[in-house]
Amino acid sequence: MPKIAFKAESVALLISSYLHIFLAPFTKVEESFSLQAIHDILACGIGSSARLKFDHITFTGAVPRSFFGPTCLSIISYPILALLKSFHLIQNSAHAGLVLRLILTTLHAVSVIVFANLVIRNRLTKRFFFLLYSIQFHPLFWAGRTTPNGIILPIVNLALAFSLADSRSNTRKYAGLFLLTVSAVIARLEIVGLIIPIALMIASDGIRSFVKVAQTGLSAGIFALAISVPLDTYMWGRPFHLWNPLNLNSVKGYAWPELEAILFNVVEGKSSEWGVSSWHAYITQHIAKLISIPCILLFFGGIAISFRSNSNSDPKPLKALVVIVSHVAIMSCLGHKETRFITYLTPLLNLYAAKGAAAIWQGIGKIRYHLLLGRMFVCMLLAGTILLTGMSLYASAGNYPGGEALKALHNLIPDQNATVVHIDVLPAMTGVSLFQSINLAQRSQTGAFGLNALPNVLAGNTNVWVYDKTEEIFKAGGTKDGFDPLISTFTHLLSDQQDCHLPSLFKPMMQDGEPISFSEFGHISIQKSLPPLVFNWREAVWLCQRRHI
């Protein structure tokens, strides 16, 4: 087995990964299910009574998601969180949430390092591979975010490394196929777009290989179902019996979240409600977004080099391209398209981009000025990628007004108890999470995972606040006063309205004579003077308080 080296370029990848976390510490709605589930598992445990308090019971979402990823990440994170808390390096749940994301992005970085060491032999290509990964925005920004795709991504990267590694032994290839199948069945069925081409390439070696592929796929599927179905049926509070998912009147039983997601999004066509893109969107938009526009030129250069080095007796240079084309083709058949659905292709795309960069850097031919021009060209593309990453990170880091508002409220009234904060939908979707709700009652008398023997790593603040996320509560509730009585219990608001919804009851909190507000990114405009690019922001969230308190 090749030695897995953690050299300077690996350290650079880790540092760049952590930088994205620290500059954008808040999370958005796409990450909410897994993030809230991890919080609830650590704080409440998974007992039948504790499970009823989970966030997903109140905010169920369109389709269920598997608890396998959140449970595994909770187990991995707990000893690290406990150790940090023992040294007083974690003082509240927000710190714990940050550490959790750092752990996830570390797992991603390690999987990328393993991929590079197993798949890439050329030293210069490997260095460019790490360099490209370290300066691209999308791969690292999303690597530390608890979307279902993000949590499963380290396993997929390892599976691709095993499947495409240059090895005479087929054991590693079957291990990769096993991991891909388990990942698809439990977490993201779209991974089947990777499984099909890899399985066909392995099976093409002969009838024995075909049988072994079938056995591997079947055993992986059974193994994954044996994990997902009991765990998710229990966590979603379903009865353990069969039901007909195609019959809307059938009482829901056994839960296989990914099957229900496919039925909802693909069979029923519900995913189109989130938008429909053209068939070529992945090719013309999302791949460039995934690895940045300048790197596309290097990617095509790498493909050209691979075709030149390819022969009938050695098809290895083009195996990764087959996987890329197959997955994009399969995913393009669906109307709703998102970059995260093809995020698993990032190491493969960067593999060819690194090949292209290395080939240009080394030069083709012996004319010296050609070599100089080639290196200047590569440096320009890398500089363009860094510039785009800096712009994207700057815009994205300031695009969490809800998280910023809640953090500011905690700082403004740090010692105030009996606070009831209502959070409107927009702030709830832009940075507010259970981890950020640092004064939430953590039931400190109960240990982590519901076990008294394990200390609760999330408890730590003596103040207890109520964080209310009731939707549309400010619409007329039919009472004689024209609003829901619950409103009168609110002491503060994270409001998406400058007038605080009900000016007779609430007023903006002031600082330096101005209402305290928080902005989100609007757009970039071009001007003739310096600087040529201007980032435009719009006010989105206001801090409000009840009058006469």
C-alpha positions in Angstrom: 0.0 0.0 0.0 1.4 3.4 -0.9 2.6 5.6 1.9 0.2 8.3 2.8 2.3 11.5 3.1 1.3 14.6 5.1 3.7 17.2 3.7 3.6 20.9 3.4 0.9 20.9 0.7 -1.3 18.8 3.0 -0.8 21.3 5.8 -1.7 24.1 3.4 -4.9 22.3 2.5 -5.9 22.0 6.2 -5.1 25.6 6.9 -7.1 26.8 4.0 -10.0 24.6 5.0 -10.0 26.0 8.6 -9.8 29.5 7.2 -13.2 29.1 5.5 -14.7 27.9 8.8 -13.4 30.8 10.9 -14.3 33.5 8.3 -17.8 32.0 7.9 -18.7 30.5 11.2 -22.5 30.6 10.8 -24.7 28.1 8.9 -27.7 28.2 6.7 -30.9 26.3 6.2 -29.4 23.7 3.9 -27.3 22.5 6.8 -30.0 22.7 9.5 -31.3 19.1 9.7 -27.9 17.4 10.3 -26.7 20.3 12.5 -29.7 20.4 14.7 -29.7 16.5 14.9 -26.1 16.5 16.1 -27.0 19.1 18.7 -30.0 17.1 19.9 -28.1 13.8 20.0 -25.4 15.3 22.2 -27.7 17.3 24.4 -30.7 14.9 24.7 -29.5 11.5 23.8 -31.5 9.0 21.7 -33.9 7.7 24.3 -37.6 7.4 23.4 -38.6 10.4 25.6 -35.6 12.6 24.6 -36.3 11.9 20.9 -39.6 13.7 21.1 -37.8 16.9 21.9 -35.7 16.8 18.7 -35.9 19.7 16.4 -36.9 17.5 13.5 -40.2 16.6 15.3 -41.3 20.3 15.0 -39.6 21.1 11.7 -39.9 17.9 9.8 -39.0 19.1 6.3 -40.4 17.9 3.0 -38.8 14.4 3.3 -37.0 12.6 6.1 -33.2 12.5 6.1 -31.0 9.8 7.6 -29.7 10.1 11.1 -26.7 7.9 10.2 -24.4 10.8 9.3 -25.3 13.0 12.3 -25.0 10.0 14.7 -21.5 9.1 13.4 -20.3 12.7 13.5 -21.7 13.1 17.0 -19.8 10.0 18.2 -16.5 11.2 16.5 -16.9 14.7 17.9 -17.8 14.0 21.5 -14.4 13.0 22.9 -12.7 15.9 21.1 -15.4 18.3 22.5 -15.1 16.8 26.0 -11.3 17.2 26.0 -11.5 20.8 24.8 -14.1 21.6 27.4 -11.9 20.1 30.2 -9.3 22.6 29.3 -11.9 25.4 29.2 -11.4 25.9 25.4 -15.1 25.5 24.9 -17.3 27.9 26.8 -20.7 27.6 25.1 -22.5 25.6 22.4 -21.5 28.0 19.7 -17.9 27.1 20.3 -18.9 23.4 20.2 -20.6 23.9 16.8 -17.5 25.6 15.4 -15.3 22.6 16.6 -17.8 20.2 15.1 -17.4 21.9 11.7 -13.6 21.9 12.0 -13.7 18.2 12.6 -15.9 17.6 9.5 -13.6 19.7 7.3 -10.6 17.9 8.7 -12.1 14.5 7.7 -12.7 16.0 4.2 -9.1 17.2 3.9 -7.7 13.9 5.1 -9.8 12.1 2.5 -8.5 14.4 -0.2 -4.9 13.7 0.9 -5.6 9.9 0.7 -7.0 10.4 -2.8 -3.9 12.3 -3.9 -1.5 9.7 -2.5 -3.4 6.7 -3.9 -4.3 8.0 -7.3 -1.6 10.5 -8.3 1.9 9.3 -9.0 3.6 12.3 -10.6 5.0 14.6 -7.9 4.4 17.9 -9.7 0.8 16.9 -10.6 0.2 16.1 -6.9 1.5 19.5 -5.8 -0.7 21.3 -8.3 -3.6 19.1 -7.1 -3.2 20.3 -3.5 -2.6 23.9 -4.7 -5.8 23.9 -6.7 -7.9 22.4 -3.9 -6.4 25.0 -1.4 -7.3 28.0 -3.5 -10.8 27.1 -4.8 -13.8 28.4 -3.0 -16.6 25.9 -3.4 -14.9 22.7 -2.3 -13.6 24.0 0.9 -16.4 26.4 1.8 -18.9 23.5 1.7 -16.5 20.8 3.1 -17.2 21.9 6.6 -20.9 22.3 6.3 -23.3 19.7 7.6 -25.4 19.1 4.5 -26.1 15.4 3.8 -23.7 15.7 0.8 -21.0 17.3 3.0 -21.1 14.6 5.7 -20.9 11.7 3.3 -18.3 13.4 1.1 -15.2 12.1 3.0 -16.4 8.6 2.5 -17.1 9.1 -1.2 -13.6 10.6 -1.6 -12.0 7.5 0.0 -14.2 5.3 -2.2 -13.1 7.1 -5.4 -9.5 6.8 -4.2 -9.8 3.0 -3.7 -11.7 2.6 -7.0 -9.2 4.5 -9.2 -6.0 3.7 -7.4 -3.2 2.2 -9.6 -3.1 -1.2 -7.9 -2.8 -4.8 -9.2 -5.0 -6.0 -6.4 -8.8 -5.7 -6.9 -9.5 -5.8 -3.2 -9.2 -2.1 -2.9 -11.5 -1.5 -5.9 -14.2 -3.7 -4.4 -13.8 -1.9 -1.1 -14.4 1.4 -3.0 -17.5 0.0 -4.7 -18.7 -1.2 -1.3 -18.3 2.2 0.3 -20.0 3.9 -2.6 -23.0 1.6 -2.4 -23.4 2.0 1.3 -23.1 5.8 0.9 -25.8 5.8 -1.8 -28.3 3.6 0.1 -27.9 5.4 3.4 -27.2 9.1 2.5 -27.5 10.1 -1.1 -28.9 7.9 -3.8 -27.5 10.3 -6.5 -24.1 8.6 -5.8 -25.5 5.8 -8.1 -24.1 8.1 -10.9 -20.7 7.2 -9.7 -21.4 3.5 -8.9 -22.6 2.6 -12.4 -19.4 3.5 -14.4 -17.1 2.2 -11.7 -19.0 -1.1 -11.4 -18.9 -1.5 -15.2 -15.2 -0.8 -15.4 -14.4 -3.4 -12.7 -16.9 -5.9 -14.2 -15.3 -5.6 -17.7 -12.3 -7.7 -16.5 -14.4 -10.9 -17.0 -17.3 -13.0 -15.8 -15.6 -13.6 -12.4 -15.3 -9.8 -11.9 -19.0 -9.3 -12.9 -20.1 -11.9 -10.3 -17.9 -10.3 -7.7 -19.3 -6.8 -8.5 -22.8 -8.1 -8.1 -22.0 -9.8 -4.8 -20.3 -6.6 -3.5 -23.2 -4.4 -4.5 -25.8 -6.8 -3.0 -23.9 -7.2 0.3 -23.3 -3.5 0.6 -27.0 -2.7 -0.1 -28.1 -5.2 2.6 -25.5 -3.9 5.0 -26.6 -0.3 4.5 -30.3 -1.1 4.8 -29.6 -3.0 8.0 -28.2 0.2 9.4 -30.4 2.9 7.9 -33.9 1.3 8.2 -33.8 0.4 12.0 -32.0 3.6 13.0 -34.2 6.0 11.0 -37.4 4.2 11.7 -36.7 4.6 15.4 -35.4 8.2 15.2 -38.4 9.4 13.1 -40.8 7.7 15.5 -42.3 5.4 12.9 -43.9 2.0 13.7 -41.9 -1.0 12.7 -44.2 -2.3 9.9 -44.4 -2.2 6.1 -46.3 0.5 4.3 -46.9 1.6 0.7 -45.0 4.8 0.0 -47.0 5.4 -3.2 -50.3 5.4 -1.3 -50.8 8.8 0.4 -53.4 7.3 2.8 -51.1 4.5 4.0 -49.8 4.9 7.5 -46.0 5.4 7.4 -43.9 2.5 8.7 -40.3 1.5 8.2 -38.2 4.5 7.2 -35.7 4.4 4.4 -35.1 8.1 3.9 -33.3 8.0 0.6 -36.0 5.9 -1.0 -38.6 8.4 0.2 -36.5 11.3 -1.1 -36.3 9.7 -4.6 -40.0 9.0 -4.7 -40.7 12.6 -3.6 -38.2 14.4 -5.8 -38.0 12.2 -8.9 -41.1 10.0 -9.1 -43.5 12.7 -7.9 -41.4 15.4 -9.6 -41.5 17.7 -6.5 -37.9 18.8 -7.0 -39.0 20.9 -9.9 -40.7 23.2 -7.3 -37.2 24.3 -6.4 -36.4 25.3 -10.0 -35.7 23.6 -13.3 -32.5 24.1 -15.2 -31.6 23.4 -18.8 -30.1 19.9 -19.6 -26.6 21.3 -20.1 -26.5 23.4 -16.8 -24.0 21.1 -15.2 -21.7 21.3 -18.2 -22.0 25.1 -18.8 -22.5 26.4 -15.2 -22.0 24.1 -12.3 -18.6 22.4 -13.1 -17.1 25.9 -13.5 -18.7 26.9 -10.2 -17.3 23.8 -8.5 -13.6 24.3 -9.4 -13.7 28.0 -10.5 -13.7 29.3 -14.1 -10.0 29.7 -14.6 -9.4 26.1 -13.6 -11.7 24.9 -16.4 -8.9 25.7 -18.9 -6.5 23.6 -16.9 -9.1 20.8 -16.8 -9.4 20.6 -20.5 -5.6 20.7 -20.8 -5.4 17.7 -18.5 -7.9 15.8 -20.6 -5.9 16.5 -23.7 -2.7 15.2 -22.0 -4.6 12.1 -20.8 -5.8 11.4 -24.4 -2.2 11.7 -25.6 -0.9 9.3 -22.9 -3.8 6.9 -23.4 -3.5 3.6 -25.3 -5.5 0.5 -25.8 -3.3 -1.3 -23.3 -3.4 1.4 -20.7 -6.8 3.1 -20.4 -6.1 4.2 -16.8 -5.6 8.0 -17.6 -9.2 8.2 -18.8 -11.0 6.2 -16.1 -11.7 9.3 -14.1 -13.1 11.0 -17.2 -15.5 8.2 -17.7 -16.8 8.6 -14.2 -17.2 12.3 -14.6 -19.1 12.1 -17.9 -21.3 9.3 -16.7 -22.3 11.0 -13.4 -23.0 14.4 -15.2 -25.0 12.6 -17.8 -27.1 10.8 -15.3 -27.7 13.8 -13.1 -28.5 15.9 -16.2 -31.6 13.8 -16.7 -33.2 15.5 -13.7 -34.8 18.9 -14.2 -33.7 20.3 -10.8 -29.9 20.8 -10.7 -27.6 22.0 -7.9 -23.8 22.1 -7.6 -23.9 19.9 -4.5 -25.3 17.0 -6.6 -22.0 16.7 -8.5 -19.7 17.9 -5.7 -18.4 14.3 -5.5 -16.6 14.9 -8.8 -14.3 17.6 -7.3 -11.2 15.4 -6.8 -11.6 14.0 -10.3 -12.0 17.4 -11.9 -9.0 18.7 -10.0 -7.0 15.6 -11.0 -7.2 16.6 -14.7 -6.8 20.3 -13.9 -3.6 19.4 -12.0 -2.4 17.3 -14.9 -3.0 20.2 -17.3 -1.1 22.6 -15.0 1.8 20.3 -14.5 2.1 19.7 -18.3 2.1 23.4 -19.1 4.5 24.2 -16.3 7.0 21.6 -17.5 6.6 22.9 -21.1 6.0 21.1 -24.4 9.1 21.3 -26.5 12.5 22.9 -25.9 11.9 26.5 -26.8 12.6 28.5 -23.7 10.1 31.3 -24.2 7.4 28.8 -24.7 8.2 27.5 -21.2 8.1 31.0 -19.8 4.8 31.9 -21.4 3.3 28.6 -20.2 4.3 29.2 -16.6 3.0 32.8 -16.8 -0.3 31.4 -18.1 -0.6 29.0 -15.2 0.2 31.7 -12.7 -2.4 34.0 -14.2 -5.0 31.2 -13.9 -4.1 30.5 -10.3 -4.2 34.2 -9.5 -7.6 34.5 -11.1 -8.8 31.6 -9.0 -7.5 33.2 -5.8 -9.2 36.4 -6.7 -12.5 34.7 -7.3 -12.2 32.8 -4.1 -11.5 35.9 -2.1 -14.5 37.7 -3.6 -16.8 34.7 -3.0 -15.6 34.2 0.5 -15.9 37.9 1.4 -19.5 38.0 0.0 -20.5 34.7 1.7 -18.9 35.4 5.0 -21.1 38.4 5.5 -24.2 36.7 4.2 -25.5 35.4 7.6 -27.4 38.3 9.1 -29.5 36.0 11.4 -26.4 34.5 13.0 -24.8 37.9 13.4 -27.9 39.4 15.0 -28.3 36.6 17.5 -24.6 36.9 18.4 -25.0 40.6 18.9 -28.1 40.1 21.1 -26.1 37.7 23.3 -23.4 40.3 23.7 -25.8 43.2 24.3 -27.7 41.5 27.1 -25.3 38.9 28.4 -26.6 38.6 32.0 -30.3 39.0 31.3 -32.4 36.0 32.2 -36.0 35.1 31.4 -35.5 36.4 27.8 -37.9 35.2 25.1 -36.5 35.8 21.6 -38.7 35.4 18.6 -36.8 34.6 15.4 -38.4 35.3 12.0 -38.0 33.0 9.1 -35.2 34.9 7.3 -32.9 35.1 10.3 -33.7 31.5 11.1 -32.5 30.6 7.6 -29.3 32.7 7.7 -27.2 31.7 10.7 -29.5 30.8 13.7 -29.1 27.3 14.9 -29.4 25.4 18.2 -25.6 25.6 18.6 -25.8 29.4 18.2 -28.6 29.5 20.8 -26.0 29.5 23.6 -28.6 30.3 26.4 -30.8 27.4 25.4 -31.7 25.1 28.3 -29.3 22.2 27.9 -30.8 19.9 30.5 -27.3 19.8 32.2 -28.6 17.1 34.7 -28.5 14.7 31.8 -25.2 13.7 30.3 -24.3 13.5 26.6 -26.2 11.0 24.5 -28.6 10.8 27.5 -26.0 9.0 29.6 -25.3 10.5 33.0 -21.8 8.9 32.9 -20.9 11.2 30.0 -20.6 15.0 30.8 -22.7 17.3 28.6 -20.2 19.2 26.4 -22.9 21.7 25.4 -24.0 23.1 28.8 -22.2 26.0 30.3 -24.4 29.1 30.6 -26.4 29.8 33.7 -28.9 32.0 31.8 -31.9 30.3 30.2 -33.6 31.8 27.2 -36.5 30.7 25.1 -35.8 30.9 21.3 -39.2 30.9 19.5 -39.3 30.1 15.7 -43.1 30.0 15.2 -43.7 30.9 11.6 -46.2 33.5 10.4 -47.1 34.4 14.0 -47.4 38.1 13.2 -50.3 37.4 10.8 -53.7 38.2 12.4 -54.5 35.3 14.7 -58.2 35.9 15.0 -58.1 37.2 18.6 -59.8 40.4 19.7 -56.5 42.2 19.6 -55.7 40.9 16.2 -52.6 39.0 17.1 -51.5 35.7 18.7 -51.3 35.9 22.5 -47.9 34.3 22.4 -46.5 37.5 20.9 -47.0 39.3 24.3 -44.5 36.9 25.9 -41.7 38.0 23.5 -39.0 40.2 25.0 -36.9 40.5 21.9 -37.2 39.9 18.2 -34.8 39.0 15.4 -37.1 40.7 12.8 -37.0 40.8 9.1 -39.1 44.0 9.3 -37.6 47.4 10.2 -40.8 48.4 12.0 -40.6 45.2 14.2 -44.0 44.0 12.9 -46.0 45.6 15.7 -44.7 49.1 16.6 -47.2 49.4 19.4 -45.5 46.5 21.2 -41.9 46.5 19.9 -39.3 49.0 19.1 -35.9 48.8 17.4 -32.9 48.4 19.6 -30.6 51.4 19.1 -26.9 51.9 19.0 -25.2 55.3 18.5 -28.7 56.7 17.7 -29.3 54.2 14.9 -31.4 51.0 14.8 -29.3 47.9 15.1 -29.5 46.1 11.8 -27.5 43.4 9.9 -27.1 43.2 6.2 -26.9 40.4 3.6 -25.1 40.4 0.3 -27.0 41.9 -2.6 -24.9 42.1 -5.8 -21.6 43.3 -7.2 -21.6 46.5 -9.3 -18.9 47.8 -11.7 -17.8 51.4 -11.6 -15.2 53.4 -13.5 -13.3 54.6 -10.5 -11.1 52.5 -8.2 -11.9 50.0 -6.9 -13.8 48.8 -10.0 -15.9 46.3 -8.2 -18.3 47.4 -5.4 -20.0 44.9 -3.1 -23.6 46.1 -2.4 -25.4 45.0 0.8 -29.0 45.3 1.9 -30.4 45.5 5.4 -32.1 42.2 6.2 -32.4 41.7 10.0 -33.2 44.1 12.8 -32.9 43.7 16.6 -36.1 44.7 18.4 -37.2 44.7 22.0 -40.6 45.0 23.7 -41.5 48.5 24.8 -41.3 49.3 28.5 -38.9 46.5 29.6 
